[in-house]
Amino acid sequence: MKKQKPPGYLVLKGEELETELNALGKTVRDFANSLGLEMQDAYGVLSGEKIGVDTSCSFITRYGADFAHEYIDWSFMGMANPYPRIKKRCVKTRHFDRRNAI
């Protein structure tokens, strides 16, 4: 099986992510603060703009892969979601606790 090369950017499903954050009682300001972004950059991320590697890593680290993979627009980037394939090898994490501590 040929290994896919990451595109070097990440695109999020902004509307779905914002809906989920609101359901958790979080605002866009909380989201921006958790990733160390300016408000206009946070709105850009939530509107589907491409984000760089640093912000991508911050998002996945802060919210956990078990949460983040659902809100990454894999089809836009031309990739398949790798999480279901590697989930079996992963150790159960405490990411849920981290994302609720924003």
Secondary structure, 3 states (H helix, E strand, C coil): CCCCCCCCCECECHHHHHHHHHHCCCCHHHHHHHHCCCHHHHHHHHCCCCECHHHHHHHHHHHCHHHHHHHECCCCCCCCCCHHHHHHHCCCCCHHHHHCCC
